[in-house]
Amino acid sequence: MPKPTTTSSPTLLGSDKAGVDALLGRPVMAQGILGMTGTGEKAYRYSQAGDDIIVGFFDNVARYLAVVRNKGPKTAFSPAEMSSILSLNGSPMDWEREVVEEKPAAQPKTTSKVVRRTISPGRPNTYFTSADQSVVGWQPGDKPFVFFLRPSHPGQPHLLLNEWQVARAIG
């Protein structure tokens, strides 16, 4: 009797390199985003429909994922695009989203000049947490990338999300 097929979504983070290659195709080497090559970080870039998917591995286990728009408008991902990206780590319905608006800087009250903003305020940052809280993510406002991290994995070092470092490494 044949086994029933399962319809569960693939989970990229936590998979081994062979599983990620089967899901995303053939990669090329990439520069590590976390700067932890001394502790075994290896990164690979997969090209998909105008976007680069950078996957970081520690001891052959995928621990982070960055999707970077490299063609077209350099804008943040739309909700439809984000659903597609979230599906790399399970169902898009299994994610909690938190939108955080940055508070504007307080203006000094002693100036008599009218301060005019020439740049319109950007989109707020969006943070993602998987339903089982094993993966966290971050989409920085109007920037053309999104980053996901599996902070802990058995037998491996704990990884911290440093937004500044990630934004600097991705560009």
Backbone bond lengths (Angstrom), bond angles and torsions (degrees), N, CA, C in turn:
res aa  C-N    CA-C-N  psi(-1)  N-CA   C-N-CA  omega(-1)  CA-C   N-CA-C  phi
1 M - - - 1.451 - - 1.521 108.34 -
2 P 1.357 118.64 130.85 1.471 120.39 -178.73 1.514 111.04 -70.84
3 K 1.339 114.31 150.20 1.457 120.65 177.92 1.523 109.10 -73.36
4 P 1.337 117.59 142.61 1.464 118.94 176.45 1.522 109.75 -69.57
5 T 1.317 115.63 143.66 1.456 119.63 178.62 1.515 109.31 -80.21
6 T 1.302 114.80 145.38 1.463 119.23 178.03 1.514 108.57 -100.95
7 T 1.314 115.38 150.40 1.457 120.36 -179.49 1.515 111.28 -110.55
8 S 1.310 116.81 20.72 1.463 118.50 -179.13 1.522 110.09 -69.00
9 S 1.305 116.03 146.93 1.454 121.53 179.98 1.522 109.62 -74.65
10 P 1.334 117.45 149.89 1.460 119.35 178.46 1.524 110.15 -68.66
11 T 1.300 114.78 153.47 1.456 120.69 175.91 1.511 107.57 -120.54
12 L 1.308 116.28 106.95 1.454 120.97 -176.32 1.527 111.30 -72.99
13 L 1.331 117.53 -51.79 1.460 120.19 -178.62 1.528 109.52 -71.60
14 G 1.306 115.50 129.76 1.454 122.00 -175.00 1.517 112.20 100.77
15 S 1.346 117.17 -10.53 1.466 121.96 178.40 1.521 110.41 -84.36
16 D 1.329 115.79 163.09 1.459 119.44 174.40 1.529 109.54 -85.65
17 K 1.327 116.70 171.40 1.467 121.25 -174.67 1.517 111.61 -62.18
18 A 1.330 118.24 -39.50 1.463 120.57 179.76 1.531 110.65 -61.50
19 G 1.327 117.70 -40.09 1.462 121.47 177.66 1.516 112.51 -65.81
20 V 1.330 116.53 -40.11 1.464 120.87 178.65 1.528 109.76 -67.20
21 D 1.335 117.19 -42.53 1.466 120.89 177.66 1.528 110.92 -61.11
22 A 1.322 117.74 -39.17 1.462 121.11 178.87 1.527 110.79 -65.32
23 L 1.314 117.08 -33.23 1.465 121.76 -178.80 1.525 112.57 -80.53
24 L 1.350 117.56 -41.27 1.464 121.43 -171.39 1.524 115.43 -107.95
25 G 1.316 118.32 -14.56 1.462 119.97 -179.09 1.512 112.50 104.85
26 R 1.319 114.30 -160.00 1.460 120.50 -175.51 1.532 110.78 -86.81
27 P 1.335 117.07 128.84 1.470 120.08 -177.42 1.523 112.72 -99.25
28 V 1.322 113.91 171.88 1.465 122.66 166.35 1.523 106.42 -125.08
29 M 1.326 116.32 157.64 1.467 119.88 179.01 1.531 109.79 -63.76
30 A 1.320 116.28 147.98 1.465 122.40 178.07 1.520 108.25 -135.90
31 Q 1.310 115.36 163.71 1.460 120.61 175.96 1.524 108.56 -76.27
32 G 1.332 116.66 136.06 1.456 121.07 178.30 1.517 111.35 -63.53
33 I 1.309 116.74 142.30 1.461 122.02 -178.04 1.524 111.85 -85.28
34 L 1.330 117.06 -34.05 1.462 120.03 -175.34 1.523 113.63 -86.37
35 G 1.328 118.18 -10.88 1.456 120.89 179.30 1.514 113.05 69.44
36 M 1.319 117.62 32.99 1.456 122.00 -176.79 1.527 111.88 -115.79
37 T 1.322 116.37 37.76 1.470 119.15 -179.01 1.522 111.58 -62.63
38 G 1.315 117.85 -26.81 1.458 121.36 177.62 1.526 112.64 -66.83
39 T 1.323 117.32 -21.27 1.464 120.88 178.49 1.524 111.80 -107.62
40 G 1.327 116.72 18.34 1.460 120.25 172.69 1.511 116.85 100.48
41 E 1.320 118.68 10.90 1.474 120.21 179.33 1.522 110.25 -70.29
42 K 1.335 116.18 130.00 1.459 123.07 172.15 1.521 106.81 -132.66
43 A 1.317 116.75 136.86 1.456 120.42 -178.21 1.525 109.82 -123.67
44 Y 1.336 114.35 147.03 1.455 121.83 178.97 1.515 108.81 -132.96
45 R 1.323 115.98 145.80 1.469 121.69 -179.88 1.523 109.07 -111.59
46 Y 1.325 114.88 131.54 1.462 123.30 176.85 1.522 107.14 -116.69
47 S 1.310 118.30 129.79 1.469 121.24 179.43 1.523 109.27 -94.48
48 Q 1.327 115.82 131.29 1.458 121.93 -178.91 1.523 109.97 -143.95
49 A 1.309 119.01 110.32 1.467 124.77 169.57 1.527 114.31 45.47
50 G 1.316 118.03 52.20 1.455 121.59 176.70 1.514 114.82 85.88
51 D 1.311 117.39 -0.59 1.459 122.01 178.28 1.519 109.09 -121.18
52 D 1.309 116.23 150.21 1.460 121.65 171.59 1.516 107.67 -104.46
53 I 1.322 115.41 134.26 1.455 121.40 175.09 1.518 105.96 -110.02
54 I 1.315 116.32 115.92 1.465 121.89 179.69 1.526 107.25 -105.11
55 V 1.325 115.26 122.74 1.457 120.75 -179.16 1.519 108.00 -116.80
56 G 1.325 115.91 128.29 1.457 122.19 178.82 1.514 111.17 -102.89
57 F 1.318 115.79 133.54 1.462 122.40 -177.54 1.525 110.51 -117.16
58 F 1.312 115.48 144.24 1.461 123.37 168.83 1.529 105.23 -126.23
59 D 1.325 116.95 123.40 1.472 122.02 -178.52 1.526 111.30 49.01
60 N 1.340 116.89 46.13 1.465 124.38 175.61 1.532 113.61 67.12
61 V 1.330 118.12 19.29 1.467 122.15 177.18 1.522 107.88 -118.76
62 A 1.343 116.88 126.68 1.468 121.92 179.28 1.523 109.03 -67.72
63 R 1.346 116.43 120.57 1.461 121.01 -177.07 1.520 113.03 -115.64
64 Y 1.337 118.26 -23.55 1.465 119.09 175.62 1.512 110.40 -143.11
65 L 1.321 113.74 161.09 1.452 122.06 -175.90 1.522 107.90 -145.76
66 A 1.316 116.47 129.60 1.466 121.22 174.43 1.520 107.53 -126.09
67 V 1.309 116.79 131.27 1.462 121.64 174.26 1.518 106.05 -110.37
68 V 1.335 115.72 120.15 1.455 122.36 -174.26 1.517 109.18 -120.99
69 R 1.335 116.04 125.46 1.463 120.25 177.44 1.524 107.80 -75.92
70 N 1.332 117.23 123.48 1.460 119.63 -179.69 1.522 113.35 -117.64
71 K 1.327 118.13 -5.26 1.463 121.79 176.11 1.513 108.48 -133.85
72 G 1.319 115.59 151.84 1.452 119.66 -179.76 1.513 111.64 85.13
73 P 1.332 116.67 -163.63 1.466 119.83 -178.07 1.531 110.68 -68.04
74 K 1.303 115.65 139.08 1.470 121.11 -179.84 1.525 109.43 -85.55
75 T 1.317 115.10 67.16 1.458 121.90 -178.94 1.523 109.68 -118.90
76 A 1.318 115.38 169.60 1.465 120.86 177.56 1.526 109.50 -66.53
77 F 1.309 116.10 161.69 1.455 121.22 179.96 1.521 110.39 -74.92
78 S 1.323 115.94 142.74 1.462 121.90 178.37 1.532 109.33 -75.15
79 P 1.333 117.90 166.68 1.466 119.75 177.49 1.536 112.51 -58.09
80 A 1.322 118.30 -37.53 1.470 120.49 178.37 1.524 110.70 -65.96
81 E 1.329 116.83 -42.15 1.461 120.13 177.50 1.529 110.68 -65.02
82 M 1.330 117.34 -39.44 1.458 120.70 179.40 1.530 110.77 -64.70
83 S 1.322 118.16 -37.36 1.461 120.02 177.17 1.520 110.76 -61.53
84 S 1.313 116.15 -40.34 1.463 120.93 177.62 1.525 110.62 -64.35
85 I 1.320 117.22 -41.86 1.468 121.63 179.78 1.529 110.20 -68.31
86 L 1.322 116.99 -42.96 1.467 120.06 179.69 1.527 111.22 -62.72
87 S 1.327 117.51 -30.61 1.459 120.47 -178.83 1.525 112.49 -67.77
88 L 1.335 117.66 -11.14 1.463 119.78 174.30 1.529 111.05 -67.09
89 N 1.314 117.31 -18.89 1.466 122.46 -179.61 1.521 111.64 -128.19
90 G 1.304 116.56 45.76 1.456 120.77 178.32 1.514 111.08 107.99
91 S 1.302 115.26 -170.66 1.455 121.35 -178.68 1.531 110.72 -71.76
92 P 1.332 118.22 138.40 1.475 120.14 176.59 1.535 112.49 -59.98
93 M 1.321 117.00 -21.23 1.466 120.82 179.38 1.531 111.69 -75.58
94 D 1.332 117.64 -14.00 1.465 121.73 -177.72 1.529 112.92 -90.27
95 W 1.311 117.44 15.01 1.462 121.20 -177.22 1.517 110.64 -114.35
96 E 1.316 115.63 140.28 1.463 121.80 171.40 1.521 107.21 -97.85
97 R 1.330 116.40 137.64 1.470 121.33 179.39 1.509 109.42 -118.78
98 E 1.320 114.63 138.43 1.464 120.85 176.69 1.525 107.31 -130.81
99 V 1.308 115.80 121.16 1.461 121.16 178.96 1.520 107.77 -98.70
100 V 1.336 116.01 125.72 1.465 121.37 -177.04 1.518 108.70 -119.31
101 E 1.310 115.98 115.51 1.455 120.84 177.17 1.518 108.72 -87.37
102 E 1.319 115.48 135.01 1.460 119.20 177.33 1.516 109.12 -76.02
103 K 1.318 115.19 140.00 1.458 119.71 178.66 1.521 108.60 -79.07
104 P 1.328 117.28 136.12 1.467 118.28 177.63 1.523 110.93 -66.73
105 A 1.291 115.93 148.23 1.466 120.90 179.14 1.523 109.62 -64.76
106 A 1.300 115.97 141.14 1.468 120.83 179.49 1.519 109.46 -67.92
107 Q 1.307 116.17 134.34 1.457 121.83 179.18 1.527 109.14 -88.45
108 P 1.322 116.93 136.04 1.477 117.71 177.32 1.524 110.06 -64.15
109 K 1.325 115.56 141.29 1.465 120.30 -175.87 1.522 112.71 -87.57
110 T 1.318 118.34 -5.79 1.457 120.44 -175.84 1.524 112.73 -88.98
111 T 1.304 118.68 -9.54 1.464 119.55 -179.12 1.516 110.16 -85.50
112 S 1.310 115.46 145.69 1.452 120.04 178.64 1.529 111.07 -101.92
113 K 1.333 117.34 -4.94 1.458 120.68 179.22 1.524 110.04 -79.18
114 V 1.308 113.92 146.49 1.453 119.49 175.61 1.524 107.31 -84.88
115 V 1.307 115.47 124.27 1.464 120.13 -179.77 1.520 107.98 -89.58
116 R 1.317 116.08 122.61 1.458 120.57 179.50 1.519 108.45 -110.99
117 R 1.282 113.96 134.27 1.453 119.19 176.41 1.521 108.18 -90.71
118 T 1.315 116.03 126.53 1.452 119.75 178.63 1.519 111.53 -95.44
119 I 1.304 116.34 -13.74 1.459 120.75 179.28 1.518 107.80 -111.19
120 S 1.320 115.69 129.53 1.456 118.37 178.97 1.520 109.32 -70.07
121 P 1.318 117.41 149.30 1.456 118.99 -179.23 1.525 110.21 -63.50
122 G 1.321 116.07 139.05 1.453 121.35 -177.88 1.515 112.05 -79.66
123 R 1.306 114.05 175.54 1.457 119.78 176.01 1.521 109.03 -69.63
124 P 1.316 117.18 149.91 1.462 119.81 179.54 1.532 111.54 -73.23
125 N 1.329 115.28 159.82 1.458 120.56 174.39 1.517 109.18 -68.32
126 T 1.326 116.03 146.65 1.454 121.72 175.52 1.520 108.11 -121.90
127 Y 1.321 116.03 132.29 1.459 122.11 179.04 1.519 108.48 -113.74
128 F 1.317 115.90 142.50 1.453 122.12 -177.53 1.528 109.38 -122.97
129 T 1.328 115.98 143.24 1.450 122.30 173.79 1.521 107.39 -136.52
130 S 1.343 116.68 129.52 1.457 119.47 178.54 1.524 109.26 -69.21
131 A 1.323 115.72 157.97 1.464 120.87 -176.14 1.523 111.73 -57.64
132 D 1.328 118.23 -37.72 1.460 120.44 179.23 1.527 111.91 -88.74
133 Q 1.317 117.05 4.09 1.466 125.90 177.35 1.528 113.49 60.12
134 S 1.340 116.55 26.45 1.465 119.52 177.98 1.522 112.17 -90.04
135 V 1.340 117.15 -14.97 1.466 121.69 -179.08 1.526 108.89 -133.44
136 V 1.333 115.87 136.19 1.462 121.61 174.79 1.517 108.25 -120.17
137 G 1.336 116.53 154.27 1.455 120.29 -178.94 1.506 111.72 -144.79
138 W 1.322 114.33 169.32 1.457 120.85 -174.82 1.523 110.01 -154.74
139 Q 1.331 116.49 127.70 1.461 122.74 172.09 1.523 106.72 -116.81
140 P 1.347 117.24 112.60 1.462 120.29 -173.64 1.523 114.25 -83.61
141 G 1.306 116.57 85.20 1.464 121.78 172.91 1.508 114.30 52.58
142 D 1.333 116.47 -116.97 1.457 122.00 -176.36 1.520 114.15 -91.07
143 K 1.307 118.81 5.05 1.460 121.47 -177.68 1.528 110.11 -73.50
144 P 1.342 116.99 148.26 1.467 120.06 -175.98 1.532 113.92 -87.31
145 F 1.333 117.67 43.66 1.460 119.98 175.07 1.515 110.63 -151.58
146 V 1.329 114.33 162.54 1.455 122.41 174.01 1.526 106.44 -138.01
147 F 1.329 116.81 146.29 1.458 121.68 -173.95 1.518 109.90 -131.65
148 F 1.336 116.74 135.04 1.461 122.96 177.44 1.513 109.27 -126.63
149 L 1.323 115.86 146.59 1.454 121.96 -175.52 1.526 109.85 -140.19
150 R 1.314 115.23 136.04 1.470 121.21 170.00 1.524 105.04 -99.12
151 P 1.345 117.96 99.08 1.458 120.48 -171.55 1.529 114.72 -62.21
152 S 1.331 117.08 -34.95 1.462 117.52 -177.91 1.521 110.70 -133.97
153 H 1.317 113.68 147.76 1.460 121.97 177.12 1.523 106.23 -149.70
154 P 1.319 118.08 136.95 1.470 120.18 -176.37 1.530 112.90 -53.96
155 G 1.320 115.52 130.99 1.456 121.74 176.96 1.514 115.21 79.19
156 Q 1.332 117.22 8.52 1.462 120.80 -179.38 1.523 110.28 -127.52
157 P 1.354 116.52 161.52 1.473 118.53 179.85 1.523 111.34 -67.44
158 H 1.314 115.26 148.86 1.463 121.13 175.30 1.532 108.29 -73.38
159 L 1.332 117.01 138.18 1.463 121.79 -179.78 1.524 109.42 -111.28
160 L 1.319 116.20 138.78 1.459 121.73 178.76 1.518 109.87 -106.30
161 L 1.325 116.35 142.96 1.459 121.41 176.21 1.518 108.89 -85.04
162 N 1.322 116.73 115.70 1.456 122.85 176.55 1.524 106.29 -115.73
163 E 1.327 116.71 100.24 1.459 121.74 -173.51 1.525 112.47 -58.25
164 W 1.311 116.93 -42.02 1.457 120.36 -179.07 1.520 110.81 -61.50
165 Q 1.324 116.80 -46.31 1.466 121.24 -178.98 1.525 111.10 -63.61
166 V 1.324 117.23 -42.14 1.461 121.15 179.89 1.519 110.13 -64.19
167 A 1.331 117.48 -47.93 1.467 120.84 179.97 1.517 111.01 -60.68
168 R 1.306 117.24 -38.21 1.478 121.30 179.72 1.525 110.33 -68.72
169 A 1.317 118.56 -41.04 1.463 121.84 -178.38 1.525 111.89 -70.21
170 I 1.328 117.21 -35.86 1.458 120.02 -178.34 1.525 110.79 -79.26
171 G 1.332 116.12 -34.77 1.456 119.00 175.88 1.437 114.93 107.25
